[in-house]
Amino acid sequence: MGVVMRELVAGVDSSTQSCKVMIRDAHTGALVRSGVAHHQTGTEVSPEVWEKALHEAIHQAGGLEDVNSLAVAGQQHGMVTLDEHGEVVRNAILWNDTRSAQDADDLISELGDGDYSVGKNRFVERTGVVPVASFTITKLRWLAREEPQSLDRTRAVCLPHDWLTWKLRNTTDLDLLATDRSDVSGTGYASSSAENYDRQLLGLALKSQECANDLILPNIGKPNEIIGTMRNGKKEICLAAGCGDNAGAALGLSTGSGEVVLSIGTSGVVSLVSDKPVKDITGAVAGFADASGRYLPLVATLNASRVVDAYANLLGVSHREFDRLALSAPPGAEGLVCIPYLEGERTPNLPHASGELYGIRNNNFSPSNVARAAIEGMLCGVSEGIHAMRSLGVDISQVTLIGGGARSEAVRRIAPIVLGMPVKVPERGEYVADGAALQAAWAYFGQKYPPVWTPRLSSEFSGTYHPFILERYRNIALSVQERKLKYFHG
């Protein structure tokens, strides 16, 4: 009997900190092999570090010789500028860079003819989002304002996952740049359906409609579309359109309509898959698209797992010991409250805010209470996303917890106590890369719907709800907001 060759697909997750490659069976989703490579972090980096990490991760995963199709999922919103020869004009400015906070406010006011509220409404109607410093449109305004010489050299603008997919094609043809609905929906210059660009808004950002009309933007591929191929020796590998990281995670988890996912990674993200677009005039909920043709309303905070990292480093302990300390302290950390705005904040929109440890007394200032307060504060921070979703009428009775923070035993056990609902934790996996792999299989098979892979196992955590933790946090956080807003706006 001859040897039956499996059909394999590869999914890539190019995140803020690393690149992961998952190679899976295209029919069942069974993991065949994987690789990971870490790269330079920060808020501004050379895109070449992503490419180097991608090839290292592919090498760690045993190469692509037997892979039929590949898709790249990546960090959203980052601005990659290319000149007429396809060379990078300047370092990419990433989603977590807050330098364009004032530009976001300026764009909103300008679209509203000087009326900020009108501008927010107009942005939501046209794009489904209200600009904040994270979004690409604000970074382009910053570029036009601060580096007009860089803008003059720029022939094309794309997102991180677009650039990586394009580099895999080994081309310098800017017209071959491609993206997808999920990632383009987070730029701030796409229609609310995320199926085409709003060049007028792009012109507003660049202060030149002529420049906006001439700028090359990636073609928007469909979820199951093969947008090109890459060569690996004599073999041609199909390339799917790819997706934004949160959309990739939702696809990798096979998230159904109305199911809420809480991701605790570098950022904290609350999202759910919706059959209809969501338009939140407050701007708290971004009306993004997903990777399946539907929508992914989403709330993001800047501060999540790195809050735990920072406090663990402060205490000089490992993450395992940090978990032990946190679980040994009582709910509420005997009055200690951590306001986790270590990187400024996106929800609420306080780009200039800083963190605080509130309520320190001689009898409660212990390592265990500090550890407990850090985790409770981080969870209270990301709970703003749940609160925003509920304000739109979304019924939330359980959340699925994913991301690096979901690996923490303390986070798993404290989350139900802070959030007041059961928390489901799927078996450990690289959900973003897995979603990209599923998309690669979907495009390869050319089907109307994505293939159904073996479902993941999951565990459920529950605990006694202590509402005073969130109530006390909100009172103190509100005080922080008022002080910061008064300081920066007079």
C-alpha positions, 0 to 999 in steps of 0.5 A: 500500500502506498503512503497516504500524505496528510494535507497540512496547513500553517497558521502564524501569530505575529504578536507584539512579543513573538512569532508562533507557527502552528502546523496542523492537519487541514482536515482534523486540526490535529497539531503536527508540529510548532515553532516559536521565536521571540523578537524585539518589543516596544511601541516602535520597531523595525518590521524586519524583526517580525520577518526574522522571527517568522523565518526562525519560527518556521525553522523551529517548526520543521519548515514548510516542505509539506505544507499546502496553505498558510495564513498570517494573523498579527497584532492590529493597528500598527502602521507600516509605511513603504516607499515606491521600491517596497522599502520600509520608510520608518520603523513601524508604530505599533498599537500600544504607542500613545503618542498620537492621542492628541491626533485622535482628538483632533481628527474627531473634532475636525470631522465634527466641524469643531463639535467633538460629539458630532465628530464621534457620531460621524466616525461611528456611522462611517467606520464603526469606531471612534479613533483612539491613539491605538488606531492607524488613522491617528498614527498617519495624522501624527506622521503628517504632522511630525514627519512630513518628509517620511510621508512624502516618501510613503507610497503605500501603507499597510498593517503588520500582518499584511506586510508579513504576508506580502514579504512571503510572496517575495515581491516588491510589487505594492499592488500585491499587498493584501489584507482582510476585513478584520484587520482593516476594520481597526484602521479608522479609515474603512467603511463600517462593513470593512469591505472598502476604504474611506479615502475621504477620512484618509485625506483628513488624516493626511491633510491632503486628499490628493495624497490619500487618493494616490496612496496604495492600500492593501486589497481586502481579501475574503475570509476564504480567499487565496490571495496569492502563493509563496514558493518554498523550493519547488513547491507553491504554498497557498496564502490566505488573506490572514487576519487580526489577532483577536479575530484569529483567536475567535476563529481558532476557538470556533466562537459562536454568535454571542459568546464572550471571550476575555483575552488577557495578554499584553492587552486585555480584550473583551470580544464577541462574535456578532451577526450584525455590526455594532455601533457604539457612539461612546467609542468604548466598544469598537465595531470591528469585523471578524475573520468569518464574514461576521463582526467582532465588537471589541473592547481593549485595555492597554494593561493586562498581563504586564501588570502582573509581570511588573508586580512580580518583578517588583517582589522579585518572585517567579510567576508561580510564587506570585500566584501562591502569594496572591491566593494566600491573601483574602479577597480585597487584599485587606484594602489595597487597590491597584489601579493598573494604568501602567501604560496609560489606558485606552478604556477608559481613554486616558493615554497619559494616566499612570498606575497607583497602589492605593490604601497602603497601611502598616498592617496590609502592606505585605507581598501577598496583599500586593500580589492579590491587589495587582491581579484584582486590579488587572481583572477590574481593569479588563472588566470595563470591557464586560461593562461596556458590552452589557451597556449595549444590551449584551447578556453575559453570563459566562466568559471564556478566558484565554491569553497568557494570563489564563495560564495563571492559577491565581487569575483563573481562581480570582476572576470569578470572584471579581467578575461575578460569573463562571469562567471557562478556560479552554485547554492551553493552545495558541488560539491566534495561530490556530485561527490562522491555520483554520483560515488557511485550511478554509481557503485551501479547500475553497469551501463556503464555511470553514472546516470543523476541527476537533473541539477543545476541552475546557475547564470551568472555574467559579467562586463566591462573588465579592462585588465590593472589590469592583465597586471600590476599584471603580470609585478610586479609578474614577477619582484617578480619571478626574484628576488626570483629565483635570491635569491635562485638559485644565 
